[in-house]
Amino acid sequence: MEISLLYELAFWALVVTASARHDFYYIVTSLSFFATRLHYRMWPFARFPIIPRLIFIALSIWCYFLTPAHVLGYTLMDLWAPYSVYPPLNPIEIVHDAGESSVVDVFAIHGLGSNPDSAWTYRDKITETRWLKDVLPKEEGLSNMRVVMVNHRTQWFANTVDASFEDHAEMILKDIESVRKGDKHRPIIFIAHSFGGLLLKQTLILAQLRSSPVAIMTRGILFLGVPHSGTRTAFSASLLSCTAYWRGSSTALLEYMAPGSGHLMSLERKFYDIYAHAYSASTSPPYICDFLEMRSEMFGRLALWPTVDRNSGRASHGDVVQLDTDHRGLNKFRSAQDPNFRRFLSQFVVAFEIAVSASKSRQGHGTRVVPTYPHTSAGEYHIPFRLDFFRNDKFTGRNDILKRLNETFSHYQELGGPNVVILQGIGGIGKTEVAVEYAHLYQYSYSSVFWFDCSTENSLHRSFLRAATRVLHSYIEKTGRLATLEEIAARLGLEKLIDENGLESIQEGRISEVVEAMKNWFSEGPNTRWLLIFDNLDDLDALDIMNYIPRTGWGSILITSRRRGFISYGTTIEISEMRPEEALPFLVKTSRFRQDLNQDELQLALRLLELLEYFPLAIEQAGAYISQRTSDDLGSYRRALDDYLDSYKRNAKMLLEYKRSSVLWGNRNDTVLTTWEVSFNAITKESPEASDLLLRCGFLANNDIFEGMFSLGRKLPTEDTTFKESVSKLSSYSLVRFRGGHDAFSIHPLVQFWARERLHLDVQQQLASSVLHMLADGLQLRNEKEYHENAQFERRIIPHLDNVLDHMQRLLGSSTTEASLLPPLVPIRRGLPYVAEGWYLWAWGIFSDISMLCRHYFLSGTGKMSEWWLAYKLGSIYRNQGLAQKAERIYRWTFDEARRRLHNEHPKALEIAGDLALMISLQQRYDEASDWYDWTLASRTKVLGKEHPSTLGAKNGLALIFQSRGDTDSALRLLMEAFAGRRKRLGENDILTMNVMLNIASVFEDRDQYSEAANWYQRVFTGRQKTLGESHKDTLDTMYDISEVLKMQGEYDEAIGWAQRLLAARARTLGESHHDTTKTILQLGEILELKGQYIESLSWYQQALTTQQKTLGETHVDTLSTMILVGGVLQLQEEPNKALNCYSRALAGQKKRLPKGPRGNATNHDSHWWTF
């Protein structure tokens, strides 16, 4: 037993080795080997049931056919299709030739493994018909052509030719060109069956690439059962091919037709782009039609499946006609009366007439001449105009879009080609209304206008049914009822679908036949001036619109959609918000106001339009609401506008949910807050990440929403593409728009409002909190970057921070009352209760800090930090950007929250109070700031102690108030106390201590004690150099201050040394074009000017001016200031003309800017106030 197994193993090893050159054989052989081996070893055991035994027997038989043992006998392929049926033939056979009278060449290409003689011949026991020779040329008007059968050797079951798919296509192209040597400019019609259609597509692609006349003169392509997307029969044929392996079979071409093949997809894409695309390389794309089989293949009496199913047999580039036969009968017609032949003939006539007409007009401008059918007249195609809803008498504006629509359709009609225009835009923007208005306005330019509702596939089917009914009734009226209903139905291809009730009782399953009949009617030659409007085509995944669009080179198709998925189908016109000059009359019309607006009413109306962002649906709703609240008296309209504006501020949601009467616009009755729900539901199913992004955008600013705030906040890896995919999905539904590229996008304010208001308040609060934490985490990560990079990020994120903080304050129910605008009363010192309360509040603060520290340790990022406290921390972003007023608003709110949730003297409340006092002082409201500092100092002394760094910080703030008032003695006294306390507790090199030292230096500078100021600045520089490094921004700022003080002392050489050292450091760390670098250059120029070195000073000023002109522009205030400095030096050099020129340029720039007042170069002293 073991020796037999060894023999068996050796035998199968030889078989596998021999068949290894084809992966498919290797796999089948290996599987068969293991199954057979298992079968022989396990067969003696009776526990195996009958079904596994039958499987093992079948595998054994299969293995037999894989071995050389059956070479002497018959193979399965010999039994199915004997090789003797396929004798070798000539590559070209001309079966009909009208000689010099021929106006068209017809080339027929057979399928895989076939030959021209059997492929185009119908045979049964009685008849044999070669229809390409004996039937087609004998039809009326078709005799003047040449019919050629093309042969290609693509046998796959035996004696396979060693040639690739591309090689076969190249041989076909050479054979065709050889036949047409003397007739290169004769139009061509191709008829291709099955695999021959794939070869034809490759042949035509090669012809286009080589600029062959074959590509230019191709005017018609008729595909008979071509597997554009592959066929599952390829797998079965591959298995059969394996049985004839030793006869030279091959599966190479069969594998090419496997479903989902990358070769097929690439082939279809190239062919579509060259021959079928609306903007294809061909100036006159050929007429293309796909013929599909309606019957399945038979195995005896058992019905299997269609060789080429419906989805694979129809591509996105032509008409589709079904024939009542199986795959092998598509290219075989019994006689001229064969119903299948008559259907084929009708499409062949279209291609023939196009070819003949194109040939006649070839010397013109390339305009396609539409063919005419015999026994028809253009008058029968005129269908009376009717839409399913009334024209909107309130329609206003959009003239530019209507004009562009008409010009686009007229342009296409002149040049020929597919006339498809897409009106694309967000829901509620007015796409449908524009389409309705266009249909009414230009109805006389078309012989028929049909409206199709694409909301669902069922609604589209019903629209086609209504269109067919309209056409049927029109024919009945035109014939004066002389023709019977059945005769008219037969004319329209509806004979099998009609009964005594017409089309009313048709079943849903047969509506697709109505669709095909209507498409054929639209494709008839004289029927060229129709307009089809496909409305609300939003669900592109569930509805393939190409199955419903006629494949013709005439007619006009208008599509309205929210989706951005039609770029390759035609011309896209994007509809945006109304312009003010359009929106104002639209509001007046919808509010039914019949008089001219006075000045007050005009101002109120413009305010309302601005509030509604000029959004058409919102304006229409507002007009409907106002119309119910106006009367005929003169002041009623102004009162109604006032009432609407006031109500919008109090309850915008109620007004945006207001429904108009359905009589006004019969085609819709949705509202601003419901129109986007359909899109949102579809997005949620397709991409939950995109729907989450949209909801988060409801709490951000509507412009410049960029990826960085999301990726940093969520700590996503750089290679993560979720954000880009989500934004693309939202953009495809027109809910967002890309701005200035694809790195940022914007969202309409009303979409934002809807995204928020559709959520419950609890969900809104959770989502706003999540967005706030996300922004905070992103800013926290950015703080690790260089200052100038972080500052740019902060400036970009501030508008979003504004919005989310406003929503957070609203959702928390917080409001800054009038009482909170004033500082609390200064606490009174009263013995033990005073001390006890201070200790209690101090302990409470320590506990809060420990709790927050634990949460921060166990939770990443900002963790579970309270929203109001997080908002306070984010207030530093505004402070860093010099936005003191916005920072004050944040600090007032958060102080109110701390006082309400904790205690007004809780350490956290006192921390906020100190920053609030700082922001007030930066706005030069010194009296109010002094009151806040007094209370903060007293409260911090009570709770934290008089030597606590925060208590000393309050003294620092008060000192700066005294300095601003000119009381430098009091300021210096308080600053020295703060410095002594902080140096004792923190050390001289601590950042808080050095901030006090900077302020001391500033006071000495104000007192003109420059030597003492320079000494203090030097001490700060030494500390910052040790703790922060010489390249840190704060260290460099201190170097600037030292240089300034030395300049004021008249120590110009030493000042120049510091300035040059500073310039080198800033150029190295910030770049030569940075504002701070330019500021240092100006400082150098000023010092040299004071020193009397005017040439060197002028050189530095001009260098700074050149940089500012490039980075800031000619009219920026800093640029103009530098121009004045240049002029001053030129004047000192006694060059008055040049100086006058500089002054004139500066004055001209100031007039362009309309400045509010003079502005000099800023100093760095203000930065000393920012942290204590």
PyMOL commands that set and color helices and strands:
alter all, ss='L'
color gray80, all
select helices_A, chain A and resi 2-18+23-42+50-65+68-70+76-80+83-85+99-101+116-119+131-134+136-138+165-179+195-209+213-217+233-243+245-247+252-256+262-276+310-313+327-329+339-360+378-381+399-415+431-441+443-445+457-478+485-491+508-522+545-547+580-590+599-611+616-627+636-656+677-686+688-697+707-713+722-732+749-757+761-782+787-811+819-821+831-858+867-880+884-901+907-922+926-943+949-964+968-986+991-1006+1010-1027+1033-1049+1052-1069+1075-1091+1094-1111+1117-1132+1136-1153+1165-1169
alter helices_A, ss='H'
color red, helices_A
select strands_A, chain A and resi 92-97+104-109+121-123+128-130+145-150+188-193+218-224+287-293+298-299+302-303+319-323+420-424+448-453+530-535+556-561+571-574+705-706+736-738+744-747
alter strands_A, ss='S'
color yellow, strands_A
deselect
rebuild
show_as cartoon
